[in-house]
């Protein structure tokens, strides 16, 4: 059940992320920093549970939807869907030797607390595959280490959706 949920979700996530990247300055709103979302592209996958039986209180797995359901199904199969393990805080990353952040995607949100750990408040920033990022408080440099794994296999097994406009 978990593998089929991942298989269903991955192509839609990749397509949605590609459709959200601005292609021209006109894709941005004049007074807001949010992107316009177009109606084209595949609909997001529906990760719904079967719901509760009449007259009974549903369990978490029966009533969970979306990412919560994906996480619960992963836990049932022993798969940790979201990696929340701390990064290496024993040193300051440099451009030549950055702190590597493992990811199954081409971008990830990173929180830095400095080195040694908790030496400053958490500063959050986006890290992309294309370039390293530096913490503005302590100067530590981070780089994305794109992994291959279960999501790559799910994408390879999932049927590819092609839209012609």
Backbone as CSV, one residue per row, in Angstrom:
resi,resn,N_x,N_y,N_z,CA_x,CA_y,CA_z,C_x,C_y,C_z
1,UNK,0.824,-1.176,0.000,0.000,0.000,0.000,0.881,1.258,0.000
2,UNK,1.963,1.249,0.790,2.866,2.405,0.855,3.543,2.623,-0.488
3,UNK,4.051,1.552,-1.102,4.737,1.699,-2.396,3.795,2.253,-3.461
4,UNK,2.546,1.807,-3.466,1.609,2.321,-4.465,1.297,3.788,-4.210
5,UNK,1.276,4.209,-2.930,1.047,5.624,-2.615,2.218,6.472,-3.108
6,UNK,3.447,5.999,-2.885,4.627,6.736,-3.351,4.657,6.753,-4.862
7,UNK,4.364,5.619,-5.482,4.352,5.526,-6.940,3.335,6.498,-7.536
8,UNK,2.192,6.655,-6.872,1.158,7.562,-7.371,1.535,9.012,-7.143
9,UNK,2.234,9.298,-6.053,2.523,10.686,-5.685,3.710,11.268,-6.433
10,UNK,4.738,10.504,-6.682,6.001,11.045,-7.213,5.849,11.770,-8.560
11,UNK,5.203,11.178,-9.590,5.095,11.902,-10.865,4.315,13.210,-10.732
12,UNK,3.297,13.226,-9.885,2.508,14.439,-9.712,3.320,15.523,-9.019
13,UNK,4.138,15.147,-8.049,4.980,16.118,-7.352,6.000,16.711,-8.305
14,UNK,6.636,15.863,-9.107,7.634,16.347,-10.066,6.977,17.286,-11.078
15,UNK,5.808,16.918,-11.581,5.111,17.756,-12.557,4.653,19.073,-11.930
16,UNK,4.157,19.018,-10.700,3.699,20.235,-10.031,4.861,21.177,-9.768
17,UNK,6.000,20.635,-9.320,7.167,21.485,-9.048,7.639,22.143,-10.340
18,UNK,7.639,21.402,-11.453,8.084,21.964,-12.727,7.134,23.067,-13.192
19,UNK,5.834,22.899,-12.949,4.875,23.904,-13.396,4.902,25.147,-12.527
20,UNK,5.460,25.070,-11.310,5.521,26.229,-10.422,6.751,27.101,-10.645
21,UNK,7.757,26.595,-11.354,8.962,27.387,-11.600,8.617,28.492,-12.587
22,UNK,8.921,29.747,-12.250,8.590,30.834,-13.170,9.417,30.747,-14.444
23,UNK,8.768,30.928,-15.570,9.459,30.877,-16.857,9.821,32.276,-17.329
24,UNK,9.091,33.250,-16.838,9.331,34.630,-17.223,8.917,35.518,-16.063
25,UNK,9.414,36.758,-16.035,9.025,37.649,-14.949,7.521,37.866,-14.862
26,UNK,6.793,37.715,-15.957,5.348,37.926,-15.929,4.628,36.846,-15.142
27,UNK,5.301,35.732,-14.835,4.667,34.676,-14.060,4.553,35.052,-12.584
28,UNK,5.229,36.110,-12.166,5.173,36.549,-10.777,4.114,37.625,-10.602
29,UNK,3.456,37.631,-9.455,2.498,38.678,-9.157,3.244,39.970,-8.863
30,UNK,2.640,41.077,-9.159,3.305,42.366,-9.010,3.591,42.720,-7.550
31,UNK,2.692,42.419,-6.632,2.847,42.843,-5.252,3.093,41.690,-4.287
32,UNK,3.152,40.500,-4.768,3.333,39.339,-3.904,4.523,38.519,-4.378
33,UNK,5.073,37.748,-3.476,6.202,36.898,-3.846,5.755,35.477,-4.169
34,UNK,4.461,35.203,-4.078,3.973,33.868,-4.394,3.796,33.725,-5.899
35,UNK,3.905,32.498,-6.379,3.769,32.228,-7.811,2.316,31.961,-8.163
36,UNK,1.967,32.261,-9.387,0.645,31.885,-9.868,0.637,30.397,-10.153
37,UNK,-0.436,29.762,-9.784,-0.560,28.334,-10.026,-1.515,28.143,-11.192
38,UNK,-1.047,27.437,-12.198,-1.887,27.233,-13.373,-2.792,26.024,-13.160
39,UNK,-3.843,25.948,-13.954,-4.784,24.833,-13.859,-4.355,23.654,-14.723
40,UNK,-3.262,23.794,-15.475,-2.842,22.709,-16.348,-2.029,21.692,-15.565
41,UNK,-1.852,20.540,-16.134,-1.062,19.500,-15.476,-1.951,18.489,-14.786
42,UNK,-1.323,17.420,-14.328,-2.100,16.354,-13.697,-2.602,16.783,-12.321
43,UNK,-3.715,16.220,-11.936,-4.253,16.487,-10.601,-3.358,15.800,-9.572
44,UNK,-3.264,16.353,-8.371,-2.441,15.702,-7.354,-3.029,14.341,-6.982
45,UNK,-2.190,13.417,-6.543,-2.703,12.101,-6.176,-3.613,12.208,-4.959
46,UNK,-4.595,11.351,-4.902,-5.542,11.352,-3.797,-5.124,10.291,-2.791
47,UNK,-4.554,10.714,-1.702,-4.122,9.795,-0.658,-5.156,9.816,0.462
48,UNK,-6.277,9.145,0.208,-7.352,9.094,1.179,-7.426,7.706,1.796
49,UNK,-7.789,7.661,3.079,-8.043,6.388,3.738,-9.453,5.928,3.422
50,UNK,-9.776,4.721,3.875,-11.113,4.195,3.600,-12.169,4.813,4.501
51,UNK,-11.736,5.536,5.535,-12.687,6.173,6.443,-13.170,5.193,7.502
52,UNK,-13.905,5.716,8.457,-14.412,4.887,9.555,-15.675,4.144,9.178
53,UNK,-15.915,3.069,9.855,-17.146,2.302,9.652,-18.291,3.042,10.359
54,UNK,-19.494,2.944,9.837,-20.627,3.622,10.482,-20.758,3.178,11.942
55,UNK,-20.898,4.153,12.828,-21.077,3.847,14.244,-19.783,3.599,15.004
56,UNK,-18.629,3.708,14.338,-17.342,3.492,14.998,-16.455,4.726,14.828
57,UNK,-15.544,4.901,15.777,-14.570,5.981,15.673,-13.417,5.472,14.811
58,UNK,-13.074,6.199,13.727,-12.006,5.718,12.844,-10.621,5.824,13.491
59,UNK,-9.730,4.927,13.084,-8.341,4.978,13.545,-7.601,6.061,12.762
60,UNK,-6.381,6.372,13.193,-5.586,7.368,12.476,-5.356,6.949,11.028
61,UNK,-5.047,5.679,10.805,-4.770,5.202,9.447,-6.021,5.281,8.587
62,UNK,-7.198,5.022,9.161,-8.440,5.063,8.390,-8.832,6.480,7.987
63,UNK,-8.529,7.470,8.835,-8.996,8.821,8.528,-7.911,9.763,8.007
64,UNK,-6.640,9.364,8.063,-5.559,10.239,7.617,-5.594,10.422,6.100
65,UNK,-5.158,11.615,5.661,-5.090,11.911,4.230,-3.758,12.586,3.919
66,UNK,-3.403,12.636,2.655,-2.239,13.375,2.187,-0.927,12.902,2.781
67,UNK,-0.053,13.865,3.132,1.278,13.536,3.646,1.209,12.784,4.967
68,UNK,0.205,13.109,5.795,0.060,12.377,7.056,-0.198,10.896,6.781
69,UNK,-1.049,10.606,5.806,-1.335,9.209,5.455,-0.088,8.522,4.895
70,UNK,0.659,9.230,4.049,1.885,8.671,3.497,2.866,8.333,4.617
71,UNK,2.990,9.221,5.598,3.893,8.975,6.724,3.408,7.783,7.560
72,UNK,2.114,7.697,7.838,1.586,6.581,8.626,1.763,5.245,7.903
73,UNK,1.513,5.223,6.594,1.701,3.986,5.823,3.173,3.581,5.817
74,UNK,4.062,4.566,5.725,5.492,4.283,5.790,5.884,3.689,7.130
75,UNK,5.367,4.250,8.233,5.678,3.733,9.561,5.199,2.292,9.722
76,UNK,4.036,1.968,9.142,3.525,0.598,9.221,4.457,-0.392,8.534
77,UNK,5.154,0.066,7.479,6.074,-0.803,6.747,7.523,-0.616,7.174
78,UNK,7.749,0.204,8.212,9.104,0.399,8.714,9.942,1.358,7.888
79,UNK,9.302,2.211,7.083,10.015,3.180,6.253,9.869,4.553,6.890
80,UNK,10.992,5.242,7.096,10.950,6.597,7.635,10.810,7.558,6.456
81,UNK,9.613,8.093,6.261,9.319,8.926,5.107,10.026,10.276,5.197
82,UNK,10.039,10.900,6.368,10.657,12.205,6.542,11.902,12.060,7.410
83,UNK,13.020,12.532,6.883,14.288,12.447,7.604,14.429,13.668,8.496
84,UNK,14.388,13.459,9.810,14.525,14.576,10.742,15.767,14.431,11.619
85,UNK,16.709,13.616,11.159,17.957,13.429,11.905,18.798,14.702,11.809
86,UNK,19.502,15.056,12.898,20.324,16.271,12.847,21.516,16.110,11.905
87,UNK,21.946,17.231,11.331,23.118,17.240,10.469,24.383,17.335,11.315
88,UNK,25.532,17.179,10.691,26.816,17.278,11.376,27.008,18.704,11.896
89,UNK,27.057,18.863,13.223,27.253,20.181,13.830,28.594,20.253,14.546
90,UNK,29.488,19.311,14.249,30.782,19.280,14.924,31.791,20.217,14.271
91,UNK,31.421,20.790,13.114,32.352,21.657,12.406,31.576,22.685,11.602
92,UNK,32.280,23.686,11.137,31.706,24.694,10.235,31.999,24.232,8.807
93,UNK,30.969,24.169,7.972,31.176,23.806,6.575,31.841,24.938,5.811
94,UNK,32.697,24.593,4.876,33.367,25.581,4.029,32.976,25.324,2.578
95,UNK,33.327,26.248,1.682,33.031,26.026,0.260,33.745,24.783,-0.255
96,UNK,34.958,24.563,0.221,35.727,23.401,-0.221,35.243,22.110,0.444
97,UNK,34.715,22.197,1.654,34.262,21.027,2.406,32.932,21.349,3.108
98,UNK,31.822,21.427,2.329,30.538,21.817,2.921,29.922,20.684,3.755
99,UNK,28.966,21.043,4.600,28.157,20.057,5.308,27.208,19.473,4.265
100,UNK,27.250,18.162,4.063,26.393,17.526,3.059,25.030,17.211,3.657
101,UNK,23.985,17.590,2.940,22.607,17.367,3.362,21.995,16.326,2.432
102,UNK,21.747,15.102,2.932,21.153,14.079,2.068,19.713,14.436,1.705
103,UNK,19.348,14.165,0.447,17.996,14.482,-0.009,17.630,13.591,-1.188
104,UNK,16.348,13.236,-1.273,15.840,12.503,-2.428,15.270,13.468,-3.466
105,UNK,15.329,14.759,-3.182,14.787,15.768,-4.079,15.895,16.752,-4.451
106,UNK,15.622,17.657,-5.375,16.632,18.606,-5.839,16.660,19.873,-4.998
107,UNK,15.816,19.957,-3.984,15.867,21.061,-3.046,15.364,20.621,-1.694
108,UNK,15.824,21.327,-0.652,15.447,20.962,0.702,15.568,22.179,1.606
109,UNK,14.719,22.261,2.614,14.796,23.331,3.600,15.714,22.864,4.723
110,UNK,16.689,23.710,5.090,17.698,23.366,6.095,17.628,24.377,7.225
111,UNK,17.767,23.898,8.452,17.836,24.778,9.613,19.218,24.672,10.234
112,UNK,19.914,25.797,10.402,21.254,25.808,10.983,21.187,26.366,12.400
113,UNK,21.829,25.679,13.356,21.907,26.161,14.737,23.340,26.490,15.114
114,UNK,24.253,26.455,14.157,25.640,26.814,14.406,26.496,25.636,14.818
115,UNK,27.769,25.939,15.072,28.716,24.928,15.524,29.555,25.532,16.641
116,UNK,29.533,24.917,17.799,28.824,23.703,18.196,27.309,23.910,18.152
117,UNK,26.570,22.812,18.172,25.113,22.862,18.048,24.513,23.823,19.065
118,UNK,23.483,24.509,18.657,22.735,25.468,19.480,23.543,26.691,19.882
119,UNK,24.526,27.082,19.084,25.292,28.289,19.387,24.590,29.553,18.871
120,UNK,23.560,29.394,18.044,22.699,30.520,17.667,21.304,30.001,17.385
121,UNK,20.337,30.919,17.268,18.961,30.524,16.965,18.912,29.826,15.610
122,UNK,17.880,29.030,15.417,17.743,28.314,14.151,17.467,29.307,13.024
123,UNK,18.279,29.230,11.979,18.062,30.016,10.765,17.718,29.047,9.642
124,UNK,16.566,29.253,9.027,16.086,28.364,7.969,16.400,28.976,6.612
125,UNK,16.781,28.114,5.662,17.019,28.577,4.297,16.821,27.419,3.333
126,UNK,16.589,27.767,2.059,16.405,26.756,1.012,17.763,26.360,0.455
127,UNK,17.938,25.079,0.255,19.159,24.540,-0.323,18.768,23.831,-1.611
128,UNK,19.428,24.171,-2.716,19.112,23.551,-4.003,20.318,22.773,-4.523
129,UNK,20.050,21.911,-5.471,21.096,21.082,-6.061,22.100,21.932,-6.845
130,UNK,21.650,23.049,-7.383,22.489,23.862,-8.252,23.588,24.619,-7.517
131,UNK,23.352,25.004,-6.246,24.361,25.823,-5.570,24.373,25.583,-4.066
132,UNK,25.503,25.850,-3.489,25.661,25.738,-2.046,24.953,26.917,-1.376
133,UNK,24.678,26.772,-0.067,24.073,27.860,0.692,24.899,28.098,1.948
134,UNK,24.925,29.349,2.392,25.706,29.732,3.567,24.768,30.286,4.634
135,UNK,24.975,29.865,5.874,24.232,30.402,7.014,24.701,31.833,7.246
136,UNK,23.769,32.757,7.360,24.138,34.165,7.528,24.618,34.472,8.939
137,UNK,24.374,33.583,9.891,24.795,33.820,11.269,26.215,33.321,11.531
138,UNK,26.481,32.041,11.221,27.787,31.460,11.556,28.690,31.262,10.340
139,UNK,28.134,31.375,9.122,28.939,31.239,7.910,29.139,29.818,7.429
140,UNK,28.520,28.847,8.086,28.665,27.452,7.671,28.051,27.247,6.285
141,UNK,28.744,26.482,5.445,28.298,26.238,4.071,27.684,24.842,3.977
142,UNK,26.551,24.748,3.286,25.828,23.489,3.105,25.684,23.193,1.629
143,UNK,25.732,21.895,1.280,25.524,21.451,-0.105,24.577,20.268,-0.101
144,UNK,23.750,20.176,-1.121,22.792,19.085,-1.235,23.485,17.841,-1.781
145,UNK,23.260,16.709,-1.144,23.789,15.417,-1.581,22.593,14.585,-2.031
146,UNK,22.266,14.685,-3.330,21.082,14.008,-3.862,21.305,12.505,-3.863
147,UNK,20.402,11.791,-3.205,20.481,10.346,-3.052,19.608,9.665,-4.102
148,UNK,19.936,8.447,-4.436,19.011,7.636,-5.218,18.466,6.609,-4.248
149,UNK,17.235,6.246,-4.424,16.654,5.321,-3.462,15.233,4.976,-3.808
150,UNK,14.385,4.801,-2.789,13.033,4.312,-3.009,12.209,5.191,-3.935
151,UNK,12.404,6.505,-3.872,11.609,7.368,-4.740,12.045,7.254,-6.190
152,UNK,13.336,7.037,-6.431,13.816,6.852,-7.800,13.201,5.592,-8.397
153,UNK,13.153,4.513,-7.596,12.567,3.271,-8.084,11.070,3.445,-8.329
154,UNK,10.399,4.189,-7.454,8.964,4.417,-7.629,8.708,5.201,-8.902
155,UNK,9.570,6.178,-9.210,9.413,6.962,-10.433,9.644,6.097,-11.659
156,UNK,10.640,5.218,-11.593,10.940,4.356,-12.730,9.794,3.382,-12.995
157,UNK,9.125,2.913,-11.930,8.038,1.950,-12.087,6.727,2.618,-12.476
158,UNK,6.557,3.902,-12.142,5.303,4.600,-12.401,5.191,4.937,-13.883
159,UNK,3.977,4.880,-14.419,3.799,5.276,-15.816,4.074,6.761,-15.967
160,UNK,4.747,7.132,-17.058,5.081,8.530,-17.303,3.878,9.225,-17.939
161,UNK,3.565,10.413,-17.448,2.443,11.182,-17.949,2.997,12.278,-18.847
162,UNK,2.500,12.346,-20.079,2.950,13.364,-21.014,1.734,14.207,-21.411
163,UNK,1.907,15.528,-21.350,0.837,16.435,-21.730,1.288,17.218,-22.958
164,UNK,0.430,17.259,-23.945,0.726,18.013,-25.157,-0.256,19.172,-25.233
165,UNK,0.270,20.376,-25.360,-0.583,21.570,-25.390,-0.561,22.189,-26.759
